[in-house]
Amino acid sequence: MATRALPVGLLLLTLLMDGQGLHQTAFYVLVLAVVAAVAGALAAFGDLVELPGTAPGVTAARMETLCCALGVILVLVAAAARARAGGALPALAASGTAGALLVLGPVTLVSTLRTAAPLLRRAQAR
């Protein structure tokens, strides 16, 4: 769960730094977000591989893995566009960051809810 939440936090921090005009620092945070997004996508893929082929959550795990992979691509595009621009904020970098946040945010929320649901059921049963 934390491996999927970290890229979202770093992307939000990147947007916050861009709003403050700290574009070079935002670039470094975005590079960290690339690494975190790859780790989250690998964790999602690992969860998918561990499921048996007939398990009820296979389709959801496939979609989660696909969305994480798309998020990695968007974060990578945003970081590459920023690296080429130097200290400015290109439109492609801002769009890639926002797109990655729109893809990875709901995936993180759904993953968190799916992880927390059994814990809440056990707590209510006591």
C-alpha positions as semicolon CSV with decimal commas, in nm:
position;residue;x (nm);y (nm);z (nm)
1;M;0,000;0,000;0,000
2;A;0,280;0,245;0,084
3;T;0,459;0,170;-0,243
4;R;0,150;0,284;-0,432
5;A;0,086;0,591;-0,215
6;L;0,439;0,733;-0,231
7;P;0,428;0,836;-0,600
8;V;0,099;1,018;-0,544
9;G;0,250;1,212;-0,254
10;L;0,559;1,299;-0,457
11;L;0,347;1,412;-0,751
12;L;0,142;1,636;-0,522
13;L;0,466;1,777;-0,380
14;T;0,589;1,840;-0,735
15;L;0,276;2,037;-0,819
16;L;0,306;2,231;-0,495
17;M;0,669;2,322;-0,569
18;D;0,578;2,428;-0,920
19;G;0,312;2,654;-0,775
20;Q;0,579;2,816;-0,559
21;G;0,812;2,862;-0,858
22;L;1,068;2,604;-0,742
23;H;1,088;2,427;-1,078
24;Q;1,438;2,281;-1,037
25;T;1,353;2,127;-0,699
26;A;1,026;1,999;-0,843
27;F;1,227;1,825;-1,115
28;Y;1,431;1,636;-0,855
29;V;1,117;1,536;-0,669
30;L;0,970;1,417;-0,999
31;V;1,277;1,200;-1,059
32;L;1,211;1,041;-0,720
33;A;0,848;0,996;-0,825
34;V;0,967;0,799;-1,130
35;V;1,146;0,554;-0,904
36;A;0,851;0,533;-0,664
37;A;0,604;0,480;-0,950
38;V;0,816;0,198;-1,092
39;A;0,829;0,035;-0,748
40;G;0,451;0,067;-0,717
41;A;0,396;-0,082;-1,062
42;L;0,627;-0,373;-0,981
43;A;0,439;-0,431;-0,655
44;A;0,108;-0,432;-0,844
45;F;0,250;-0,675;-1,099
46;G;0,378;-0,896;-0,817
47;D;0,032;-0,902;-0,663
48;L;-0,111;-1,000;-1,000
49;V;0,139;-1,282;-1,048
50;E;0,061;-1,424;-0,703
51;L;-0,312;-1,458;-0,780
52;P;-0,437;-1,785;-0,926
53;G;-0,586;-1,750;-1,274
54;T;-0,940;-1,818;-1,153
55;A;-0,934;-1,590;-0,847
56;P;-1,218;-1,338;-0,821
57;G;-0,986;-1,034;-0,811
58;V;-0,779;-1,109;-1,122
59;T;-0,953;-0,854;-1,343
60;A;-0,915;-0,580;-1,083
61;A;-0,548;-0,669;-1,035
62;R;-0,492;-0,656;-1,412
63;M;-0,652;-0,311;-1,433
64;E;-0,450;-0,189;-1,136
65;T;-0,127;-0,313;-1,295
66;L;-0,219;-0,151;-1,627
67;C;-0,298;0,182;-1,458
68;C;0,028;0,171;-1,262
69;A;0,221;0,109;-1,584
70;L;0,043;0,401;-1,752
71;G;0,127;0,617;-1,449
72;V;0,494;0,523;-1,482
73;I;0,491;0,626;-1,848
74;L;0,327;0,961;-1,769
75;V;0,570;1,038;-1,485
76;L;0,862;0,944;-1,708
77;V;0,735;1,170;-1,988
78;A;0,692;1,457;-1,741
79;A;1,046;1,411;-1,605
80;A;1,196;1,389;-1,955
81;A;1,016;1,704;-2,067
82;R;1,139;1,888;-1,758
83;A;1,497;1,772;-1,808
84;R;1,504;1,915;-2,160
85;A;1,361;2,250;-2,051
86;G;1,616;2,340;-1,785
87;G;1,463;2,568;-1,521
88;A;1,130;2,642;-1,688
89;L;0,806;2,446;-1,666
90;P;0,702;2,310;-2,006
91;A;0,335;2,238;-2,072
92;L;0,410;1,870;-2,144
93;A;0,571;1,830;-1,801
94;A;0,276;1,987;-1,622
95;S;0,029;1,779;-1,823
96;G;0,225;1,459;-1,761
97;T;0,240;1,526;-1,389
98;A;-0,132;1,602;-1,368
99;G;-0,217;1,300;-1,585
100;A;-0,007;1,069;-1,373
101;L;-0,178;1,203;-1,063
102;L;-0,520;1,145;-1,220
103;V;-0,425;0,786;-1,306
104;L;-0,236;0,690;-0,990
105;G;-0,461;0,871;-0,740
106;P;-0,772;0,656;-0,789
107;V;-0,560;0,340;-0,811
108;T;-0,405;0,423;-0,476
109;L;-0,745;0,496;-0,325
110;V;-0,897;0,170;-0,451
111;S;-0,591;-0,030;-0,340
112;T;-0,609;0,125;0,006
113;L;-0,981;0,053;0,037
114;R;-0,936;-0,305;-0,083
115;T;-0,659;-0,360;0,173
116;A;-0,850;-0,194;0,456
117;A;-1,187;-0,364;0,396
118;P;-1,097;-0,703;0,547
119;L;-0,935;-0,531;0,845
120;L;-1,251;-0,328;0,906
121;R;-1,470;-0,638;0,879
122;R;-1,256;-0,819;1,135
123;A;-1,267;-0,521;1,369
124;Q;-1,647;-0,501;1,345
125;A;-1,685;-0,874;1,408
126;R;-1,517;-0,846;1,747
